[in-house]
């Protein structure tokens, strides 16, 4: 699994998973506020890919679900 991360002008971003292959068969969740943007692709409650911009506090939880295949808690998505 490839994790790409960087920061531009002080704004962090992280992309993980094969985001090009994500289609309508995955359940996508979008969460945004003044400090961050998170787009997560799920299959049966398991993370298959994600994109984070801004605050990346949930990174470890999302990555763990993607790598282990364990379901993730709804509040972490």
mmJSON file of the N, C-alpha and C atoms, coordinates in Angstrom:
{"data_MODEL":{"atom_site":{
"group_PDB":["ATOM","ATOM","ATOM","ATOM","ATOM","ATOM","ATOM","ATOM","ATOM","ATOM","ATOM","ATOM","ATOM","ATOM","ATOM","ATOM","ATOM","ATOM","ATOM","ATOM","ATOM","ATOM","ATOM","ATOM","ATOM","ATOM","ATOM","ATOM","ATOM","ATOM","ATOM","ATOM","ATOM","ATOM","ATOM","ATOM","ATOM","ATOM","ATOM","ATOM","ATOM","ATOM","ATOM","ATOM","ATOM","ATOM","ATOM","ATOM","ATOM","ATOM","ATOM","ATOM","ATOM","ATOM","ATOM","ATOM","ATOM","ATOM","ATOM","ATOM","ATOM","ATOM","ATOM","ATOM","ATOM","ATOM","ATOM","ATOM","ATOM","ATOM","ATOM","ATOM","ATOM","ATOM","ATOM","ATOM","ATOM","ATOM","ATOM","ATOM","ATOM","ATOM","ATOM","ATOM","ATOM","ATOM","ATOM","ATOM","ATOM","ATOM","ATOM","ATOM","ATOM","ATOM","ATOM","ATOM","ATOM","ATOM","ATOM","ATOM","ATOM","ATOM","ATOM","ATOM","ATOM","ATOM","ATOM","ATOM","ATOM","ATOM","ATOM","ATOM","ATOM","ATOM","ATOM","ATOM","ATOM","ATOM","ATOM","ATOM","ATOM","ATOM","ATOM","ATOM","ATOM","ATOM","ATOM","ATOM","ATOM","ATOM","ATOM","ATOM","ATOM","ATOM","ATOM","ATOM","ATOM","ATOM","ATOM","ATOM","ATOM","ATOM","ATOM","ATOM","ATOM","ATOM","ATOM","ATOM","ATOM","ATOM","ATOM","ATOM","ATOM","ATOM","ATOM","ATOM","ATOM","ATOM","ATOM","ATOM","ATOM","ATOM","ATOM","ATOM","ATOM","ATOM","ATOM","ATOM","ATOM","ATOM","ATOM","ATOM","ATOM","ATOM","ATOM","ATOM","ATOM","ATOM","ATOM","ATOM","ATOM","ATOM","ATOM","ATOM","ATOM","ATOM","ATOM","ATOM","ATOM","ATOM","ATOM","ATOM","ATOM","ATOM","ATOM","ATOM","ATOM","ATOM","ATOM","ATOM","ATOM","ATOM","ATOM","ATOM","ATOM","ATOM","ATOM","ATOM","ATOM","ATOM","ATOM","ATOM","ATOM","ATOM","ATOM","ATOM","ATOM","ATOM","ATOM","ATOM","ATOM","ATOM","ATOM","ATOM","ATOM","ATOM","ATOM","ATOM","ATOM","ATOM","ATOM"],
"id":[1,2,3,4,5,6,7,8,9,10,11,12,13,14,15,16,17,18,19,20,21,22,23,24,25,26,27,28,29,30,31,32,33,34,35,36,37,38,39,40,41,42,43,44,45,46,47,48,49,50,51,52,53,54,55,56,57,58,59,60,61,62,63,64,65,66,67,68,69,70,71,72,73,74,75,76,77,78,79,80,81,82,83,84,85,86,87,88,89,90,91,92,93,94,95,96,97,98,99,100,101,102,103,104,105,106,107,108,109,110,111,112,113,114,115,116,117,118,119,120,121,122,123,124,125,126,127,128,129,130,131,132,133,134,135,136,137,138,139,140,141,142,143,144,145,146,147,148,149,150,151,152,153,154,155,156,157,158,159,160,161,162,163,164,165,166,167,168,169,170,171,172,173,174,175,176,177,178,179,180,181,182,183,184,185,186,187,188,189,190,191,192,193,194,195,196,197,198,199,200,201,202,203,204,205,206,207,208,209,210,211,212,213,214,215,216,217,218,219,220,221,222,223,224,225,226,227,228,229,230,231],
"type_symbol":["N","C","C","N","C","C","N","C","C","N","C","C","N","C","C","N","C","C","N","C","C","N","C","C","N","C","C","N","C","C","N","C","C","N","C","C","N","C","C","N","C","C","N","C","C","N","C","C","N","C","C","N","C","C","N","C","C","N","C","C","N","C","C","N","C","C","N","C","C","N","C","C","N","C","C","N","C","C","N","C","C","N","C","C","N","C","C","N","C","C","N","C","C","N","C","C","N","C","C","N","C","C","N","C","C","N","C","C","N","C","C","N","C","C","N","C","C","N","C","C","N","C","C","N","C","C","N","C","C","N","C","C","N","C","C","N","C","C","N","C","C","N","C","C","N","C","C","N","C","C","N","C","C","N","C","C","N","C","C","N","C","C","N","C","C","N","C","C","N","C","C","N","C","C","N","C","C","N","C","C","N","C","C","N","C","C","N","C","C","N","C","C","N","C","C","N","C","C","N","C","C","N","C","C","N","C","C","N","C","C","N","C","C","N","C","C","N","C","C","N","C","C","N","C","C","N","C","C","N","C","C"],
"label_atom_id":["N","CA","C","N","CA","C","N","CA","C","N","CA","C","N","CA","C","N","CA","C","N","CA","C","N","CA","C","N","CA","C","N","CA","C","N","CA","C","N","CA","C","N","CA","C","N","CA","C","N","CA","C","N","CA","C","N","CA","C","N","CA","C","N","CA","C","N","CA","C","N","CA","C","N","CA","C","N","CA","C","N","CA","C","N","CA","C","N","CA","C","N","CA","C","N","CA","C","N","CA","C","N","CA","C","N","CA","C","N","CA","C","N","CA","C","N","CA","C","N","CA","C","N","CA","C","N","CA","C","N","CA","C","N","CA","C","N","CA","C","N","CA","C","N","CA","C","N","CA","C","N","CA","C","N","CA","C","N","CA","C","N","CA","C","N","CA","C","N","CA","C","N","CA","C","N","CA","C","N","CA","C","N","CA","C","N","CA","C","N","CA","C","N","CA","C","N","CA","C","N","CA","C","N","CA","C","N","CA","C","N","CA","C","N","CA","C","N","CA","C","N","CA","C","N","CA","C","N","CA","C","N","CA","C","N","CA","C","N","CA","C","N","CA","C","N","CA","C","N","CA","C","N","CA","C","N","CA","C","N","CA","C","N","CA","C","N","CA","C"],
"label_alt_id":[null,null,null,null,null,null,null,null,null,null,null,null,null,null,null,null,null,null,null,null,null,null,null,null,null,null,null,null,null,null,null,null,null,null,null,null,null,null,null,null,null,null,null,null,null,null,null,null,null,null,null,null,null,null,null,null,null,null,null,null,null,null,null,null,null,null,null,null,null,null,null,null,null,null,null,null,null,null,null,null,null,null,null,null,null,null,null,null,null,null,null,null,null,null,null,null,null,null,null,null,null,null,null,null,null,null,null,null,null,null,null,null,null,null,null,null,null,null,null,null,null,null,null,null,null,null,null,null,null,null,null,null,null,null,null,null,null,null,null,null,null,null,null,null,null,null,null,null,null,null,null,null,null,null,null,null,null,null,null,null,null,null,null,null,null,null,null,null,null,null,null,null,null,null,null,null,null,null,null,null,null,null,null,null,null,null,null,null,null,null,null,null,null,null,null,null,null,null,null,null,null,null,null,null,null,null,null,null,null,null,null,null,null,null,null,null,null,null,null,null,null,null,null,null,null,null,null,null,null,null,null],
"label_comp_id":["UNK","UNK","UNK","UNK","UNK","UNK","UNK","UNK","UNK","UNK","UNK","UNK","UNK","UNK","UNK","UNK","UNK","UNK","UNK","UNK","UNK","UNK","UNK","UNK","UNK","UNK","UNK","UNK","UNK","UNK","UNK","UNK","UNK","UNK","UNK","UNK","UNK","UNK","UNK","UNK","UNK","UNK","UNK","UNK","UNK","UNK","UNK","UNK","UNK","UNK","UNK","UNK","UNK","UNK","UNK","UNK","UNK","UNK","UNK","UNK","UNK","UNK","UNK","UNK","UNK","UNK","UNK","UNK","UNK","UNK","UNK","UNK","UNK","UNK","UNK","UNK","UNK","UNK","UNK","UNK","UNK","UNK","UNK","UNK","UNK","UNK","UNK","UNK","UNK","UNK","UNK","UNK","UNK","UNK","UNK","UNK","UNK","UNK","UNK","UNK","UNK","UNK","UNK","UNK","UNK","UNK","UNK","UNK","UNK","UNK","UNK","UNK","UNK","UNK","UNK","UNK","UNK","UNK","UNK","UNK","UNK","UNK","UNK","UNK","UNK","UNK","UNK","UNK","UNK","UNK","UNK","UNK","UNK","UNK","UNK","UNK","UNK","UNK","UNK","UNK","UNK","UNK","UNK","UNK","UNK","UNK","UNK","UNK","UNK","UNK","UNK","UNK","UNK","UNK","UNK","UNK","UNK","UNK","UNK","UNK","UNK","UNK","UNK","UNK","UNK","UNK","UNK","UNK","UNK","UNK","UNK","UNK","UNK","UNK","UNK","UNK","UNK","UNK","UNK","UNK","UNK","UNK","UNK","UNK","UNK","UNK","UNK","UNK","UNK","UNK","UNK","UNK","UNK","UNK","UNK","UNK","UNK","UNK","UNK","UNK","UNK","UNK","UNK","UNK","UNK","UNK","UNK","UNK","UNK","UNK","UNK","UNK","UNK","UNK","UNK","UNK","UNK","UNK","UNK","UNK","UNK","UNK","UNK","UNK","UNK","UNK","UNK","UNK","UNK","UNK","UNK"],
"label_asym_id":["A","A","A","A","A","A","A","A","A","A","A","A","A","A","A","A","A","A","A","A","A","A","A","A","A","A","A","A","A","A","A","A","A","A","A","A","A","A","A","A","A","A","A","A","A","A","A","A","A","A","A","A","A","A","A","A","A","A","A","A","A","A","A","A","A","A","A","A","A","A","A","A","A","A","A","A","A","A","A","A","A","A","A","A","A","A","A","A","A","A","A","A","A","A","A","A","A","A","A","A","A","A","A","A","A","A","A","A","A","A","A","A","A","A","A","A","A","A","A","A","A","A","A","A","A","A","A","A","A","A","A","A","A","A","A","A","A","A","A","A","A","A","A","A","A","A","A","A","A","A","A","A","A","A","A","A","A","A","A","A","A","A","A","A","A","A","A","A","A","A","A","A","A","A","A","A","A","A","A","A","A","A","A","A","A","A","A","A","A","A","A","A","A","A","A","A","A","A","A","A","A","A","A","A","A","A","A","A","A","A","A","A","A","A","A","A","A","A","A","A","A","A","A","A","A","A","A","A","A","A","A"],
"label_entity_id":["1","1","1","1","1","1","1","1","1","1","1","1","1","1","1","1","1","1","1","1","1","1","1","1","1","1","1","1","1","1","1","1","1","1","1","1","1","1","1","1","1","1","1","1","1","1","1","1","1","1","1","1","1","1","1","1","1","1","1","1","1","1","1","1","1","1","1","1","1","1","1","1","1","1","1","1","1","1","1","1","1","1","1","1","1","1","1","1","1","1","1","1","1","1","1","1","1","1","1","1","1","1","1","1","1","1","1","1","1","1","1","1","1","1","1","1","1","1","1","1","1","1","1","1","1","1","1","1","1","1","1","1","1","1","1","1","1","1","1","1","1","1","1","1","1","1","1","1","1","1","1","1","1","1","1","1","1","1","1","1","1","1","1","1","1","1","1","1","1","1","1","1","1","1","1","1","1","1","1","1","1","1","1","1","1","1","1","1","1","1","1","1","1","1","1","1","1","1","1","1","1","1","1","1","1","1","1","1","1","1","1","1","1","1","1","1","1","1","1","1","1","1","1","1","1","1","1","1","1","1","1"],
"label_seq_id":[1,1,1,2,2,2,3,3,3,4,4,4,5,5,5,6,6,6,7,7,7,8,8,8,9,9,9,10,10,10,11,11,11,12,12,12,13,13,13,14,14,14,15,15,15,16,16,16,17,17,17,18,18,18,19,19,19,20,20,20,21,21,21,22,22,22,23,23,23,24,24,24,25,25,25,26,26,26,27,27,27,28,28,28,29,29,29,30,30,30,31,31,31,32,32,32,33,33,33,34,34,34,35,35,35,36,36,36,37,37,37,38,38,38,39,39,39,40,40,40,41,41,41,42,42,42,43,43,43,44,44,44,45,45,45,46,46,46,47,47,47,48,48,48,49,49,49,50,50,50,51,51,51,52,52,52,53,53,53,54,54,54,55,55,55,56,56,56,57,57,57,58,58,58,59,59,59,60,60,60,61,61,61,62,62,62,63,63,63,64,64,64,65,65,65,66,66,66,67,67,67,68,68,68,69,69,69,70,70,70,71,71,71,72,72,72,73,73,73,74,74,74,75,75,75,76,76,76,77,77,77],
"pdbx_PDB_ins_code":[null,null,null,null,null,null,null,null,null,null,null,null,null,null,null,null,null,null,null,null,null,null,null,null,null,null,null,null,null,null,null,null,null,null,null,null,null,null,null,null,null,null,null,null,null,null,null,null,null,null,null,null,null,null,null,null,null,null,null,null,null,null,null,null,null,null,null,null,null,null,null,null,null,null,null,null,null,null,null,null,null,null,null,null,null,null,null,null,null,null,null,null,null,null,null,null,null,null,null,null,null,null,null,null,null,null,null,null,null,null,null,null,null,null,null,null,null,null,null,null,null,null,null,null,null,null,null,null,null,null,null,null,null,null,null,null,null,null,null,null,null,null,null,null,null,null,null,null,null,null,null,null,null,null,null,null,null,null,null,null,null,null,null,null,null,null,null,null,null,null,null,null,null,null,null,null,null,null,null,null,null,null,null,null,null,null,null,null,null,null,null,null,null,null,null,null,null,null,null,null,null,null,null,null,null,null,null,null,null,null,null,null,null,null,null,null,null,null,null,null,null,null,null,null,null,null,null,null,null,null,null],
"Cartn_x":[0.853,0.0,0.894,0.616,1.396,0.733,1.534,1.078,1.892,1.197,1.854,1.474,2.469,2.171,3.163,2.694,3.527,2.81,3.368,2.743,3.122,2.164,2.386,1.859,2.689,2.312,1.724,2.254,1.823,0.577,0.019,-1.171,-0.737,-1.014,-0.638,-1.653,-1.175,-2.091,-1.524,-2.428,-2.06,-3.029,-2.503,-3.316,-2.834,-3.766,-3.395,-4.379,-3.868,-4.693,-4.615,-5.224,-5.238,-6.475,-6.381,-7.531,-8.04,-7.201,-7.647,-8.692,-8.621,-9.538,-10.817,-10.978,-12.178,-13.356,-14.449,-15.626,-16.875,-18.026,-19.287,-19.609,-18.857,-19.121,-18.64,-17.793,-17.328,-18.223,-18.41,-19.148,-18.165,-18.419,-17.498,-18.087,-17.232,-17.611,-16.78,-17.45,-16.772,-17.028,-15.953,-16.059,-15.188,-15.776,-14.988,-15.433,-14.475,-14.728,-13.709,-13.57,-12.639,-11.179,-10.857,-9.468,-9.057,-10.03,-9.64,-10.707,-10.257,-11.089,-10.667,-11.618,-11.304,-12.28,-11.763,-12.558,-12.093,-13.0,-12.667,-13.515,-12.888,-13.589,-13.639,-14.845,-15.056,-15.738,-15.46,-16.164,-16.497,-17.773,-18.236,-17.58,-17.415,-16.851,-15.336,-14.676,-13.219,-12.691,-11.688,-11.104,-10.355,-10.614,-9.926,-9.039,-9.249,-8.445,-8.926,-8.058,-8.459,-7.576,-8.128,-7.428,-7.704,-6.66,-6.779,-6.057,-6.684,-6.066,-6.305,-5.25,-5.36,-4.937,-5.754,-5.45,-5.572,-4.575,-4.52,-4.533,-5.283,-5.312,-5.804,-6.695,-7.243,-6.399,-5.245,-4.392,-4.078,-3.653,-3.243,-4.417,-5.611,-6.782,-7.187,-7.178,-7.535,-6.526,-5.253,-4.197,-4.254,-4.523,-4.615,-5.758,-6.909,-8.04,-7.698,-7.046,-6.673,-5.694,-4.71,-3.671,-4.129,-4.991,-5.388,-6.714,-7.525,-8.832,-9.869,-9.558,-10.511,-11.45,-12.707,-13.676,-13.232,-13.624,-13.263,-14.528,-14.376,-15.508,-16.026,-17.322,-17.966,-17.448,-17.157,-16.683,-15.265,-14.527,-13.159,-13.127,-14.252,-14.299,-14.629],
"Cartn_y":[-1.175,0.0,1.231,2.126,3.346,4.462,5.128,6.309,7.481,8.481,9.681,10.833,11.559,12.697,13.814,15.017,16.2,17.383,18.536,19.773,20.9,21.735,22.916,24.121,25.121,26.349,26.064,25.041,24.701,23.834,23.425,22.569,21.144,20.215,18.814,18.1,17.091,16.193,14.788,13.822,12.407,11.682,10.842,9.982,8.553,7.618,6.23,5.317,4.234,3.295,3.599,2.771,2.976,3.803,5.113,5.998,6.042,5.708,5.694,4.615,3.518,2.409,2.504,3.543,3.68,4.032,3.281,3.537,3.545,3.519,3.635,2.399,1.318,0.139,0.339,1.328,1.647,2.713,2.638,3.652,4.776,5.973,7.073,7.99,8.469,9.389,10.65,11.777,13.066,13.817,14.266,15.065,16.287,17.462,18.687,19.691,20.504,21.625,22.704,23.69,24.791,24.378,23.249,22.84,21.643,20.89,19.682,19.213,18.332,17.69,16.225,15.328,13.898,13.178,12.437,11.605,10.173,9.318,7.937,6.993,5.96,4.927,3.661,3.138,1.977,0.852,-0.362,-1.544,-2.385,-2.512,-3.25,-2.751,-1.434,-0.843,-0.877,-1.378,-1.46,-0.406,0.347,1.389,0.762,1.281,0.828,1.923,3.166,4.283,5.564,6.572,7.844,8.975,10.181,11.419,12.38,12.899,13.852,15.139,16.27,17.569,18.408,19.027,19.823,18.991,18.98,18.173,16.704,15.923,14.5,13.605,13.985,13.258,11.821,11.537,10.185,9.277,9.741,8.988,7.587,7.437,6.117,5.138,5.594,4.716,4.266,5.202,4.864,3.891,4.163,3.302,1.906,1.815,0.505,-0.319,0.307,-0.411,-0.886,-0.036,-0.402,-1.57,-1.55,-2.588,-3.914,-3.854,-5.064,-5.655,-4.83,-5.292,-5.27,-4.626,-4.514,-3.348,-3.518,-2.43,-1.254,-0.061,1.154,1.75,2.372,3.0,4.165,4.333,5.367,6.766,7.051,8.396,8.675,7.651,7.838,8.124,7.968,8.151,9.587],
"Cartn_z":[0.0,0.0,0.0,-0.921,-1.035,-0.237,0.575,1.307,0.785,0.273,-0.23,0.68,1.175,2.045,1.794,2.031,1.857,2.488,2.317,2.788,1.842,1.542,0.717,1.466,1.605,2.295,3.672,4.343,5.689,5.767,4.639,4.62,4.283,5.204,5.005,4.123,3.384,2.683,2.693,2.701,2.687,1.766,0.892,0.038,0.236,0.338,0.58,-0.14,-0.702,-1.446,-2.933,-3.731,-5.17,-5.512,-5.36,-5.521,-6.953,-7.929,-9.327,-9.569,-8.837,-9.077,-8.241,-7.444,-6.625,-7.524,-7.384,-8.209,-7.336,-7.957,-7.223,-6.383,-6.528,-5.705,-4.262,-4.04,-2.685,-2.078,-0.788,-0.045,0.279,-0.182,0.098,1.16,2.026,3.105,2.951,2.952,2.871,4.159,4.776,6.0,5.809,6.026,5.906,6.948,7.349,8.252,7.938,8.789,8.521,8.551,9.189,9.366,8.521,7.991,7.272,6.286,5.41,4.396,4.39,4.474,4.458,3.542,2.577,1.69,1.911,2.338,2.675,1.842,1.29,0.53,1.373,1.582,2.443,1.681,2.124,1.639,2.858,3.165,4.351,5.638,5.761,6.971,7.051,6.005,5.969,4.998,5.415,4.582,3.411,2.211,1.005,0.418,0.831,0.372,1.031,1.091,1.683,1.204,1.338,1.026,2.163,2.789,3.888,3.513,3.783,3.553,4.794,5.311,6.533,7.73,8.776,9.958,9.608,9.991,9.626,10.86,11.884,13.145,13.047,12.105,11.996,11.097,10.664,9.741,10.244,11.479,11.972,12.0,12.347,12.391,10.986,10.039,8.666,8.057,8.277,7.728,8.34,9.63,10.298,9.696,9.477,8.879,7.473,6.704,5.339,5.321,6.205,6.212,6.82,7.849,8.549,8.077,7.39,6.957,8.055,9.182,10.283,10.036,10.469,10.346,11.207,10.765,11.476,12.095,13.254,13.933,13.089,13.049,12.229,12.549,13.805,14.174,13.703,13.276,12.779,11.283,10.617,9.16,8.836],
"occupancy":[1.0,1.0,1.0,1.0,1.0,1.0,1.0,1.0,1.0,1.0,1.0,1.0,1.0,1.0,1.0,1.0,1.0,1.0,1.0,1.0,1.0,1.0,1.0,1.0,1.0,1.0,1.0,1.0,1.0,1.0,1.0,1.0,1.0,1.0,1.0,1.0,1.0,1.0,1.0,1.0,1.0,1.0,1.0,1.0,1.0,1.0,1.0,1.0,1.0,1.0,1.0,1.0,1.0,1.0,1.0,1.0,1.0,1.0,1.0,1.0,1.0,1.0,1.0,1.0,1.0,1.0,1.0,1.0,1.0,1.0,1.0,1.0,1.0,1.0,1.0,1.0,1.0,1.0,1.0,1.0,1.0,1.0,1.0,1.0,1.0,1.0,1.0,1.0,1.0,1.0,1.0,1.0,1.0,1.0,1.0,1.0,1.0,1.0,1.0,1.0,1.0,1.0,1.0,1.0,1.0,1.0,1.0,1.0,1.0,1.0,1.0,1.0,1.0,1.0,1.0,1.0,1.0,1.0,1.0,1.0,1.0,1.0,1.0,1.0,1.0,1.0,1.0,1.0,1.0,1.0,1.0,1.0,1.0,1.0,1.0,1.0,1.0,1.0,1.0,1.0,1.0,1.0,1.0,1.0,1.0,1.0,1.0,1.0,1.0,1.0,1.0,1.0,1.0,1.0,1.0,1.0,1.0,1.0,1.0,1.0,1.0,1.0,1.0,1.0,1.0,1.0,1.0,1.0,1.0,1.0,1.0,1.0,1.0,1.0,1.0,1.0,1.0,1.0,1.0,1.0,1.0,1.0,1.0,1.0,1.0,1.0,1.0,1.0,1.0,1.0,1.0,1.0,1.0,1.0,1.0,1.0,1.0,1.0,1.0,1.0,1.0,1.0,1.0,1.0,1.0,1.0,1.0,1.0,1.0,1.0,1.0,1.0,1.0,1.0,1.0,1.0,1.0,1.0,1.0,1.0,1.0,1.0,1.0,1.0,1.0,1.0,1.0,1.0,1.0,1.0,1.0],
"B_iso_or_equiv":[0.0,0.0,0.0,0.0,0.0,0.0,0.0,0.0,0.0,0.0,0.0,0.0,0.0,0.0,0.0,0.0,0.0,0.0,0.0,0.0,0.0,0.0,0.0,0.0,0.0,0.0,0.0,0.0,0.0,0.0,0.0,0.0,0.0,0.0,0.0,0.0,0.0,0.0,0.0,0.0,0.0,0.0,0.0,0.0,0.0,0.0,0.0,0.0,0.0,0.0,0.0,0.0,0.0,0.0,0.0,0.0,0.0,0.0,0.0,0.0,0.0,0.0,0.0,0.0,0.0,0.0,0.0,0.0,0.0,0.0,0.0,0.0,0.0,0.0,0.0,0.0,0.0,0.0,0.0,0.0,0.0,0.0,0.0,0.0,0.0,0.0,0.0,0.0,0.0,0.0,0.0,0.0,0.0,0.0,0.0,0.0,0.0,0.0,0.0,0.0,0.0,0.0,0.0,0.0,0.0,0.0,0.0,0.0,0.0,0.0,0.0,0.0,0.0,0.0,0.0,0.0,0.0,0.0,0.0,0.0,0.0,0.0,0.0,0.0,0.0,0.0,0.0,0.0,0.0,0.0,0.0,0.0,0.0,0.0,0.0,0.0,0.0,0.0,0.0,0.0,0.0,0.0,0.0,0.0,0.0,0.0,0.0,0.0,0.0,0.0,0.0,0.0,0.0,0.0,0.0,0.0,0.0,0.0,0.0,0.0,0.0,0.0,0.0,0.0,0.0,0.0,0.0,0.0,0.0,0.0,0.0,0.0,0.0,0.0,0.0,0.0,0.0,0.0,0.0,0.0,0.0,0.0,0.0,0.0,0.0,0.0,0.0,0.0,0.0,0.0,0.0,0.0,0.0,0.0,0.0,0.0,0.0,0.0,0.0,0.0,0.0,0.0,0.0,0.0,0.0,0.0,0.0,0.0,0.0,0.0,0.0,0.0,0.0,0.0,0.0,0.0,0.0,0.0,0.0,0.0,0.0,0.0,0.0,0.0,0.0,0.0,0.0,0.0,0.0,0.0,0.0],
"pdbx_formal_charge":[null,null,null,null,null,null,null,null,null,null,null,null,null,null,null,null,null,null,null,null,null,null,null,null,null,null,null,null,null,null,null,null,null,null,null,null,null,null,null,null,null,null,null,null,null,null,null,null,null,null,null,null,null,null,null,null,null,null,null,null,null,null,null,null,null,null,null,null,null,null,null,null,null,null,null,null,null,null,null,null,null,null,null,null,null,null,null,null,null,null,null,null,null,null,null,null,null,null,null,null,null,null,null,null,null,null,null,null,null,null,null,null,null,null,null,null,null,null,null,null,null,null,null,null,null,null,null,null,null,null,null,null,null,null,null,null,null,null,null,null,null,null,null,null,null,null,null,null,null,null,null,null,null,null,null,null,null,null,null,null,null,null,null,null,null,null,null,null,null,null,null,null,null,null,null,null,null,null,null,null,null,null,null,null,null,null,null,null,null,null,null,null,null,null,null,null,null,null,null,null,null,null,null,null,null,null,null,null,null,null,null,null,null,null,null,null,null,null,null,null,null,null,null,null,null,null,null,null,null,null,null],
"auth_seq_id":[1,1,1,2,2,2,3,3,3,4,4,4,5,5,5,6,6,6,7,7,7,8,8,8,9,9,9,10,10,10,11,11,11,12,12,12,13,13,13,14,14,14,15,15,15,16,16,16,17,17,17,18,18,18,19,19,19,20,20,20,21,21,21,22,22,22,23,23,23,24,24,24,25,25,25,26,26,26,27,27,27,28,28,28,29,29,29,30,30,30,31,31,31,32,32,32,33,33,33,34,34,34,35,35,35,36,36,36,37,37,37,38,38,38,39,39,39,40,40,40,41,41,41,42,42,42,43,43,43,44,44,44,45,45,45,46,46,46,47,47,47,48,48,48,49,49,49,50,50,50,51,51,51,52,52,52,53,53,53,54,54,54,55,55,55,56,56,56,57,57,57,58,58,58,59,59,59,60,60,60,61,61,61,62,62,62,63,63,63,64,64,64,65,65,65,66,66,66,67,67,67,68,68,68,69,69,69,70,70,70,71,71,71,72,72,72,73,73,73,74,74,74,75,75,75,76,76,76,77,77,77],
"auth_comp_id":["UNK","UNK","UNK","UNK","UNK","UNK","UNK","UNK","UNK","UNK","UNK","UNK","UNK","UNK","UNK","UNK","UNK","UNK","UNK","UNK","UNK","UNK","UNK","UNK","UNK","UNK","UNK","UNK","UNK","UNK","UNK","UNK","UNK","UNK","UNK","UNK","UNK","UNK","UNK","UNK","UNK","UNK","UNK","UNK","UNK","UNK","UNK","UNK","UNK","UNK","UNK","UNK","UNK","UNK","UNK","UNK","UNK","UNK","UNK","UNK","UNK","UNK","UNK","UNK","UNK","UNK","UNK","UNK","UNK","UNK","UNK","UNK","UNK","UNK","UNK","UNK","UNK","UNK","UNK","UNK","UNK","UNK","UNK","UNK","UNK","UNK","UNK","UNK","UNK","UNK","UNK","UNK","UNK","UNK","UNK","UNK","UNK","UNK","UNK","UNK","UNK","UNK","UNK","UNK","UNK","UNK","UNK","UNK","UNK","UNK","UNK","UNK","UNK","UNK","UNK","UNK","UNK","UNK","UNK","UNK","UNK","UNK","UNK","UNK","UNK","UNK","UNK","UNK","UNK","UNK","UNK","UNK","UNK","UNK","UNK","UNK","UNK","UNK","UNK","UNK","UNK","UNK","UNK","UNK","UNK","UNK","UNK","UNK","UNK","UNK","UNK","UNK","UNK","UNK","UNK","UNK","UNK","UNK","UNK","UNK","UNK","UNK","UNK","UNK","UNK","UNK","UNK","UNK","UNK","UNK","UNK","UNK","UNK","UNK","UNK","UNK","UNK","UNK","UNK","UNK","UNK","UNK","UNK","UNK","UNK","UNK","UNK","UNK","UNK","UNK","UNK","UNK","UNK","UNK","UNK","UNK","UNK","UNK","UNK","UNK","UNK","UNK","UNK","UNK","UNK","UNK","UNK","UNK","UNK","UNK","UNK","UNK","UNK","UNK","UNK","UNK","UNK","UNK","UNK","UNK","UNK","UNK","UNK","UNK","UNK","UNK","UNK","UNK","UNK","UNK","UNK"],
"auth_asym_id":["A","A","A","A","A","A","A","A","A","A","A","A","A","A","A","A","A","A","A","A","A","A","A","A","A","A","A","A","A","A","A","A","A","A","A","A","A","A","A","A","A","A","A","A","A","A","A","A","A","A","A","A","A","A","A","A","A","A","A","A","A","A","A","A","A","A","A","A","A","A","A","A","A","A","A","A","A","A","A","A","A","A","A","A","A","A","A","A","A","A","A","A","A","A","A","A","A","A","A","A","A","A","A","A","A","A","A","A","A","A","A","A","A","A","A","A","A","A","A","A","A","A","A","A","A","A","A","A","A","A","A","A","A","A","A","A","A","A","A","A","A","A","A","A","A","A","A","A","A","A","A","A","A","A","A","A","A","A","A","A","A","A","A","A","A","A","A","A","A","A","A","A","A","A","A","A","A","A","A","A","A","A","A","A","A","A","A","A","A","A","A","A","A","A","A","A","A","A","A","A","A","A","A","A","A","A","A","A","A","A","A","A","A","A","A","A","A","A","A","A","A","A","A","A","A","A","A","A","A","A","A"],
"auth_atom_id":["N","CA","C","N","CA","C","N","CA","C","N","CA","C","N","CA","C","N","CA","C","N","CA","C","N","CA","C","N","CA","C","N","CA","C","N","CA","C","N","CA","C","N","CA","C","N","CA","C","N","CA","C","N","CA","C","N","CA","C","N","CA","C","N","CA","C","N","CA","C","N","CA","C","N","CA","C","N","CA","C","N","CA","C","N","CA","C","N","CA","C","N","CA","C","N","CA","C","N","CA","C","N","CA","C","N","CA","C","N","CA","C","N","CA","C","N","CA","C","N","CA","C","N","CA","C","N","CA","C","N","CA","C","N","CA","C","N","CA","C","N","CA","C","N","CA","C","N","CA","C","N","CA","C","N","CA","C","N","CA","C","N","CA","C","N","CA","C","N","CA","C","N","CA","C","N","CA","C","N","CA","C","N","CA","C","N","CA","C","N","CA","C","N","CA","C","N","CA","C","N","CA","C","N","CA","C","N","CA","C","N","CA","C","N","CA","C","N","CA","C","N","CA","C","N","CA","C","N","CA","C","N","CA","C","N","CA","C","N","CA","C","N","CA","C","N","CA","C","N","CA","C","N","CA","C","N","CA","C","N","CA","C","N","CA","C","N","CA","C"],
"pdbx_PDB_model_num":[1,1,1,1,1,1,1,1,1,1,1,1,1,1,1,1,1,1,1,1,1,1,1,1,1,1,1,1,1,1,1,1,1,1,1,1,1,1,1,1,1,1,1,1,1,1,1,1,1,1,1,1,1,1,1,1,1,1,1,1,1,1,1,1,1,1,1,1,1,1,1,1,1,1,1,1,1,1,1,1,1,1,1,1,1,1,1,1,1,1,1,1,1,1,1,1,1,1,1,1,1,1,1,1,1,1,1,1,1,1,1,1,1,1,1,1,1,1,1,1,1,1,1,1,1,1,1,1,1,1,1,1,1,1,1,1,1,1,1,1,1,1,1,1,1,1,1,1,1,1,1,1,1,1,1,1,1,1,1,1,1,1,1,1,1,1,1,1,1,1,1,1,1,1,1,1,1,1,1,1,1,1,1,1,1,1,1,1,1,1,1,1,1,1,1,1,1,1,1,1,1,1,1,1,1,1,1,1,1,1,1,1,1,1,1,1,1,1,1,1,1,1,1,1,1,1,1,1,1,1,1]
}}}
